[in-house]
Amino acid sequence: MGTSVLSRRRFLQATATGAGVVLAGQKATADVRRVGPWASQYGERSPFDKVNRTISGNLQHESETPQQALSGMITPSSLHYERHHAGVPTIRPEEHKLLIHGMVEEPKVFTLHDLLRFPQASRICFLECAGNGKHHFKSDEKTTPQRLCGLISQSEWSGVSLSSLLREVGVKKSGSWLLAEGSDACLLTRSIPMERALDDVLIAYAQNGEAVRPEQGYPLRLIVPGCEGSMNVKWLRRLEVSDQPFMTREETAKYSDPLKDGTVRQFSFVMDAKSIITQPAYPLQIEKGWHEIRGLAWSGRGQVAGVEVSDDNGSSWHQAQLQSPVLDKSCVRFGLLWKWDGKERLLTSRVIDSTGYTQPSARELIAIRGKQSLRYHNNTMTTWRVQSDGQVFYQRMD
C-alpha cells in the first residue's frame, strides 16, 4: 500500500511537472482574450474559424452559404443565405403591426405582443432562392459548392401558424388566394394559394431559438415550407385575402418562363428535389485511400427517400447513408464511404424524393425545359472531377 501511494505520488508529481512544461509552452502562443469575467453576454465563434458567406450580385444583394464547410442539418443564423430586393429596413418591434384584411369576416391588426400570446409552433425546413443553381452553366472548373448552391439554408423557425390567424379573421368561402407584403423599400409582394396558407405556413418571429435576424425579416417573416425563397416574405406587414392571384411584379417577371415547347411555367412555387456533393469538391486535393463522400439533399415536395452516388459519371450508382432525422421539406446530409484508387473519377449525386421524383441530369432537364429557362428552378445534378493527382474540380455537364 505504501509503495503504491508513493508511486502514485511520484507519478502525479511527474505529470504535474510535465503539464507545467506543456502549459508554459502554450502561454507563449496563447492570446488572452478577456481579463475580466470569463462569461460573455453573447457567444462568439473562435477567432480561428474563418468560415464566411460570400457576397455576390451586381448590387451585392446576395450572400451565399458555405455548404462545403458546414455539418448537420441546421445552418447557423449568421451563415444563412441572404437575398435582398431593396435593402434591410430597421424596424422597432413595438411599432410593427400585421394587417390581415380583404375577403374576411373581421379584418384585424396584430402587434408582435398579440402574436406572442398565440400557441407557438415550430418547423425545421429549408429556404431556397429560385435562382439557386443559376451559375451551373457559366462557372469554370474552379467553382465551389458555395458558389453553385449557396442560396439554400435551413433553420428551425418558430412563431404562429398562419391558419390560426386566418381562423381569427374568418376567411370567406370565396377567398382562395393571399397577398403577402413586406416592409422593405420596394414593398415586395407575393401571391400564395389559400390551400398552402392553411397547411404548414408560419408567421415566424424566431429563428434557431432567438429572434429572427434583421436580414432574415425581423421582427416577422412568412415561412412557406418547400416553396421558393421570395414567397417567404420578410418584414411581413400585410396579408390580403382575394378570390384570385394578384400577379405581382415579381410573379409577372419570373413566371413568363417559356419551356422548350413554348408553354409557360406559371406559378411554379415548389422547389424540386436536388442534391449536391459538398466533399470532396473544389478546391480540395485528396489522397489515395478511403474517404467519405458527403453532401446535402432536399425536396420541396416531401421527404428525401434516398440519395445515390456515382463515381463513373452515372454508369453505376451506389446508395448513400442518410443522417437522421429525415424531415418533410427539409435538407438531409448524406454520406458514402468510398475508396479512391488514384484514377480520374467523376463524382455525381442524385436524390429521389417521397413522391418518386428523381433529380435529373443537365441534359435531361435541358431536353424538357430548354437551357434558356434554367436561370430559375435549376435542380440538375452537379459533378466533380477527381484528377489522378487528387485535385478536385467542378465538371460542367451542359
C-alpha positions in Angstrom: 0.0 0.0 0.0 2.8 2.4 0.9 4.7 1.7 -2.2 1.6 2.1 -4.2 0.9 5.5 -2.7 4.5 6.6 -3.1 4.5 5.6 -6.8 1.2 7.3 -7.3 2.6 10.5 -5.6 5.7 10.4 -7.8 3.5 9.8 -10.9 1.3 12.8 -10.0 4.4 15.0 -9.4 5.9 13.9 -12.7 2.8 14.5 -14.7 2.3 17.9 -13.0 5.8 18.9 -13.9 5.2 17.7 -17.5 1.9 19.6 -17.6 3.7 22.7 -16.4 6.2 22.4 -19.3 3.3 22.0 -21.8 1.4 24.9 -20.3 4.4 27.1 -20.3 4.8 26.4 -24.0 1.2 27.2 -24.6 1.5 30.5 -22.8 4.0 31.7 -25.3 1.4 31.5 -28.1 -1.8 32.0 -26.2 -3.9 35.1 -26.9 -5.5 36.3 -23.7 -9.0 37.3 -24.9 -10.6 38.6 -21.7 -9.1 39.7 -18.3 -12.4 40.4 -16.6 -15.4 38.0 -16.3 -14.9 34.7 -18.2 -18.6 34.5 -19.2 -19.9 36.6 -22.0 -23.4 38.1 -22.7 -23.4 36.8 -26.3 -21.3 34.0 -27.7 -18.7 34.4 -30.4 -17.1 31.8 -32.6 -13.4 31.1 -32.3 -11.1 33.7 -34.0 -9.5 30.8 -35.8 -12.8 29.9 -37.6 -12.8 31.9 -40.8 -15.8 30.3 -42.5 -18.0 33.1 -44.0 -20.6 33.8 -46.6 -19.6 35.2 -50.0 -21.3 38.3 -51.3 -22.4 38.3 -54.9 -24.7 40.0 -57.4 -24.3 43.2 -59.3 -25.7 45.2 -56.4 -24.1 42.9 -53.8 -27.6 41.9 -52.8 -26.9 38.2 -52.3 -24.7 36.3 -49.8 -24.0 32.5 -50.2 -23.9 29.9 -47.5 -20.6 28.0 -47.4 -22.1 24.5 -47.9 -18.7 22.7 -48.1 -17.8 23.9 -44.5 -21.0 23.0 -42.6 -22.1 20.0 -40.7 -25.5 18.7 -39.7 -28.9 19.9 -41.0 -29.2 23.4 -39.4 -27.4 26.4 -40.9 -26.1 28.9 -38.3 -28.2 32.0 -38.4 -25.1 34.1 -39.1 -24.4 31.9 -42.3 -27.9 31.7 -43.6 -28.0 33.0 -47.2 -29.4 36.4 -48.0 -31.3 37.8 -51.0 -32.4 41.4 -50.8 -34.6 43.4 -53.3 -34.3 46.8 -51.6 -32.0 46.7 -48.6 -32.7 45.8 -44.9 -35.2 48.0 -43.1 -34.7 48.9 -39.4 -38.0 48.1 -37.6 -38.8 48.8 -34.0 -40.7 45.7 -32.8 -43.1 47.7 -30.5 -44.2 49.7 -33.6 -44.6 46.9 -36.1 -48.1 45.7 -37.0 -49.5 42.9 -39.2 -52.8 43.7 -41.0 -55.0 40.8 -42.3 -57.9 42.1 -44.5 -59.7 41.6 -47.8 -62.2 38.8 -48.2 -62.5 38.2 -44.4 -65.3 38.5 -41.9 -63.4 40.7 -39.5 -60.2 42.5 -40.6 -57.7 42.7 -37.8 -54.3 44.2 -36.9 -51.9 42.2 -34.8 -49.0 43.5 -32.9 -45.9 41.4 -32.0 -47.3 41.3 -28.5 -50.6 39.9 -29.8 -48.8 37.2 -31.8 -46.7 36.1 -28.8 -49.9 35.2 -26.9 -50.9 32.6 -29.5 -49.7 28.9 -29.2 -46.2 28.7 -30.6 -45.4 26.4 -33.5 -42.0 25.4 -34.9 -40.8 24.0 -38.3 -37.4 22.8 -39.4 -37.3 23.5 -43.2 -35.1 24.8 -45.9 -35.3 28.1 -47.7 -34.0 28.2 -51.2 -33.9 31.1 -53.7 -35.4 30.2 -57.1 -32.1 31.4 -58.6 -30.1 28.8 -56.6 -28.0 27.0 -59.3 -28.1 29.8 -61.8 -24.3 29.6 -62.1 -24.4 26.0 -63.1 -23.9 26.6 -66.8 -21.5 29.5 -66.7 -19.0 28.6 -64.0 -15.4 27.4 -64.7 -13.7 24.4 -63.1 -12.5 26.4 -60.1 -16.0 26.8 -58.6 -17.0 25.8 -55.1 -20.3 24.3 -53.7 -20.8 27.6 -52.1 -20.9 29.3 -55.5 -23.0 26.6 -57.2 -25.5 26.0 -54.4 -25.1 28.7 -51.8 -28.6 30.1 -52.0 -30.2 27.4 -49.8 -30.1 27.2 -46.0 -32.0 25.5 -43.2 -33.3 26.8 -39.9 -35.7 26.0 -37.1 -38.4 28.7 -37.4 -40.8 29.4 -34.6 -43.9 31.6 -34.5 -47.7 31.3 -35.1 -49.4 29.0 -37.6 -50.9 31.2 -40.3 -54.0 29.0 -40.2 -54.7 30.2 -36.6 -54.7 33.8 -37.6 -56.9 33.2 -40.6 -59.4 31.5 -38.3 -59.3 34.6 -36.2 -60.4 36.9 -39.0 -62.7 34.4 -40.7 -61.8 33.8 -44.4 -64.9 34.0 -46.7 -65.7 31.0 -48.8 -64.6 32.7 -52.0 -61.2 33.6 -50.5 -58.7 31.4 -52.4 -55.5 33.5 -52.5 -53.4 35.6 -50.2 -51.2 38.6 -51.0 -48.2 38.8 -48.6 -46.5 42.2 -48.4 -43.2 43.1 -46.8 -41.9 46.3 -45.2 -38.8 46.8 -47.3 -38.4 49.8 -49.6 -39.9 48.0 -52.6 -42.8 46.5 -50.6 -42.2 43.1 -52.0 -45.4 41.2 -52.6 -46.2 37.6 -53.5 -49.4 35.6 -54.2 -50.0 32.4 -52.1 -52.7 29.8 -52.7 -55.1 29.5 -49.8 -54.6 25.8 -49.6 -50.9 26.3 -48.9 -51.6 29.1 -46.4 -53.8 26.7 -44.4 -51.3 23.9 -44.5 -47.9 24.3 -42.7 -47.2 28.1 -43.2 -45.8 30.1 -40.2 -45.6 33.7 -39.2 -42.2 33.4 -37.7 -40.7 35.7 -35.1 -37.8 33.3 -34.1 -35.0 31.5 -35.9 -32.8 28.8 -34.3 -34.1 29.7 -30.9 -33.6 33.5 -31.0 -35.3 36.4 -32.6 -35.3 36.4 -36.4 -32.3 38.4 -37.6 -32.9 41.8 -39.4 -31.5 40.4 -42.7 -33.9 37.5 -42.4 -37.0 39.6 -41.8 -37.1 40.9 -38.2 -39.5 41.1 -36.5 -41.8 38.9 -38.6 -41.5 36.9 -41.7 -43.6 34.4 -43.6 -42.3 30.8 -43.8 -43.8 28.7 -46.6 -42.0 25.3 -46.4 -40.8 23.8 -49.7 -41.6 26.9 -51.7 -39.2 29.3 -53.3 -37.5 31.9 -51.2 -39.3 35.1 -52.3 -42.6 33.6 -51.2 -41.3 33.6 -47.6 -41.9 37.3 -47.4 -39.6 39.2 -44.9 -40.6 42.1 -42.7 -44.2 40.9 -43.1 -46.7 43.7 -42.6 -49.9 42.8 -44.6 -51.9 39.8 -45.8 -54.8 40.4 -48.1 -57.3 37.7 -49.0 -58.8 37.6 -52.5 -60.5 35.2 -54.9 -57.7 35.2 -57.5 -53.9 35.6 -57.7 -52.6 39.2 -57.6 -49.9 38.7 -60.4 -47.4 40.9 -58.7 -44.4 42.4 -60.4 -42.1 39.6 -59.1 -44.5 36.9 -60.4 -45.1 38.6 -63.8 -41.3 38.9 -64.4 -40.3 35.5 -63.3 -43.1 33.3 -64.4 -43.2 34.3 -68.0 -40.8 31.3 -68.1 -41.1 29.7 -71.5 -40.4 26.0 -71.8 -38.8 24.4 -74.9 -42.2 23.9 -76.4 -43.3 27.5 -75.9 -45.6 26.9 -72.9 -45.1 28.8 -69.7 -44.3 27.6 -66.2 -46.7 29.8 -64.4 -46.8 29.8 -60.5 -44.0 27.2 -60.2 -43.8 27.7 -56.5 -42.4 24.4 -55.2 -38.7 23.7 -55.2 -37.9 20.4 -56.8 -35.7 17.6 -55.4 -32.0 18.4 -55.6 -28.6 17.3 -54.1 -25.0 18.3 -54.2 -21.8 16.6 -53.1 -20.0 19.1 -50.8 -16.9 17.0 -50.1 -14.7 16.2 -52.0 -15.2 19.3 -54.1 -13.1 22.2 -55.3 -10.6 23.3 -54.0 -9.7 20.1 -52.1 -6.9 17.8 -53.1 -7.3 14.2 -51.8 -5.0 11.2 -51.3 -5.5 7.6 -52.4 -7.5 5.5 -50.0 -10.7 5.8 -48.0 -12.9 8.9 -48.0 -16.4 9.7 -47.1 -18.3 11.4 -49.9 -20.6 13.9 -48.2 -23.4 16.1 -49.4 -26.7 17.7 -49.0 -30.2 16.7 -50.4 -33.7 18.2 -50.2 -37.1 18.3 -51.8 -39.9 20.9 -51.6 -42.5 18.1 -52.3 -41.9 16.0 -49.3 -39.1 13.9 -47.7 -35.9 12.7 -49.2 -36.4 9.0 -49.8 -32.8 8.2 -50.9 -29.6 9.5 -52.4 -27.4 7.7 -54.9 -23.8 8.5 -55.7 -21.8 7.6 -58.8 -18.0 7.8 -59.3 -18.2 7.0 -63.1 -20.5 9.7 -64.4 -23.7 7.8 -63.9 -22.7 4.4 -65.3 -23.3 2.9 -61.9 -24.9 4.1 -58.7 -24.5 3.3 -55.0 -26.9 4.0 -52.2 -25.7 6.7 -49.7 -26.5 6.7 -46.0 -28.9 9.4 -44.8 -28.2 11.2 -41.5 -31.3 11.2 -39.3 -33.7 12.8 -38.8 -35.2 12.9 -42.3 -38.0 15.5 -42.2 -40.6 16.8 -44.6 -39.4 19.6 -46.8 -36.1 19.7 -45.1 -32.4 19.2 -46.0 -30.7 16.0 -45.1 -27.0 15.2 -45.0 -25.8 12.0 -46.8 -22.6 10.1 -46.8 -20.9 7.2 -48.7 -17.6 5.5 -47.8 -15.5 5.5 -51.0 -12.0 4.1 -51.7 -10.3 6.2 -54.3 -7.8 4.1 -56.4 -5.9 7.1 -57.8 -7.6 7.1 -61.2 -9.6 10.0 -62.6 -13.2 9.9 -61.4 -16.4 11.9 -62.0 -18.4 12.1 -58.8 -22.2 12.8 -59.0 -25.2 12.5 -56.7 -28.9 12.3 -57.4 -31.8 12.4 -54.9 -35.2 10.5 -55.1 -37.9 12.1 -53.0 -41.0 10.6 -51.4 -43.2 11.3 -54.5 -40.8 9.1 -56.6 -39.3 12.1 -58.4 -35.6 11.6 -59.4 -33.2 14.5 -59.8 -32.4 14.9 -63.5 -29.1 15.4 -65.2 -28.4 18.7 -67.0 -29.0 17.0 -70.4 -32.4 15.6 -69.2 -33.6 18.9 -67.8 -32.4 20.9 -70.9 -34.3 18.5 -73.1 -37.5 19.2 -71.2 -37.3 22.9 -70.4 -34.6 24.3 -72.7 -31.4 25.9 -71.4 -32.8 29.5 -71.5 -35.4 28.8 -68.8 -32.9 27.3 -66.3 -31.9 30.6 -64.6 -34.7 29.7 -62.1 -35.6 26.3 -60.6 -32.4 24.6 -61.9 -32.2 21.3 -60.0 -29.7 19.5 -62.2 -27.1 17.1 -60.9 -23.6 18.5 -60.0 -20.5 16.7 -61.0 -16.9 16.9 -59.6 -13.8 15.7 -61.4 -11.2 14.0 -59.3 -7.9 14.1 -61.3 -5.2 11.5 -61.0 -3.2 13.9 -58.8 -6.1 14.1 -56.3 -7.1 17.7 -57.2 -10.9 18.2 -57.4 -12.6 20.5 -59.9 -16.1 21.3 -60.9 -17.1 19.5 -64.1 -19.7 21.3 -66.1 -22.0 18.8 -67.9 -24.1 21.0 -70.3 
